Amino acid sequence: MSTGPASEAFDAVLLAGGRARRFGGADKPGATVGGRALVEWVAAAASGASRLVVVGPPRGVLPDAVLVREDPPGAGPVPALRAGLAEVRAPWFALLAADLPFLRPAHLAALLDAARGRPGAVLVDEDGREQWLAGCWRADALRDALAGYPGASLRGLLGPLEPAAVALPAGARPPWYDCDTPEELARAERLAREPR
């Protein structure tokens, strides 16, 4: 039996607010892929979490989630993280964007396992770029980092913690694929319909 993050309780914080400017201002996390809202896909990926915290407006699709709002609403990912982290009770938590339709529980398990002995772990895409909204973190490490952080950049907050970089096979449906534009959403819908 493993000892470390993968065997410990974890919570999940889904960032589901924001202004969605590139998405035309529509409710991006509520948009559907494969008949489910994007935020539902991400919640399903975090199904092993002890506590699901959704930062954003109520949508009525996740009745068991703890709903909070950043102050002011739409202020950005760092204020949203602060609001969500205030509700985290477990020693570890997943920090996830609410628009990742191909993220699965196995991906979170890989992140938690990679975080062993580190402040956290973050997915990297096929080009080696960190995906700051697809990671798992030690809650205390993030609380300490946030306490003295005046900036607005997630990279500026999380990068200095030197998380483990987790590269997973991309395949046709990479776990870091997000839906920032209507075109990306349409492509996700096409990919969801293709046979595995």
Secondary structure as GFF3:
##gff-version 3
##sequence-region A 1 196
A	DSSP	three_ten_helix	5	7	.	.	.	ID=ss1
A	DSSP	beta_strand	10	15	.	.	.	ID=ss2
A	DSSP	three_ten_helix	21	23	.	.	.	ID=ss3
A	DSSP	beta_strand	32	33	.	.	.	ID=ss4
A	DSSP	beta_strand	36	37	.	.	.	ID=ss5
A	DSSP	alpha_helix	38	45	.	.	.	ID=ss6
A	DSSP	beta_strand	52	55	.	.	.	ID=ss7
A	DSSP	beta_strand	66	68	.	.	.	ID=ss8
A	DSSP	alpha_helix	77	85	.	.	.	ID=ss9
A	DSSP	beta_strand	92	97	.	.	.	ID=ss10
A	DSSP	alpha_helix	105	114	.	.	.	ID=ss11
A	DSSP	beta_strand	120	124	.	.	.	ID=ss12
A	DSSP	beta_strand	130	138	.	.	.	ID=ss13
A	DSSP	alpha_helix	139	147	.	.	.	ID=ss14
A	DSSP	alpha_helix	154	158	.	.	.	ID=ss15
A	DSSP	three_ten_helix	159	161	.	.	.	ID=ss16
A	DSSP	beta_strand	164	167	.	.	.	ID=ss17
A	DSSP	alpha_helix	182	193	.	.	.	ID=ss18
###
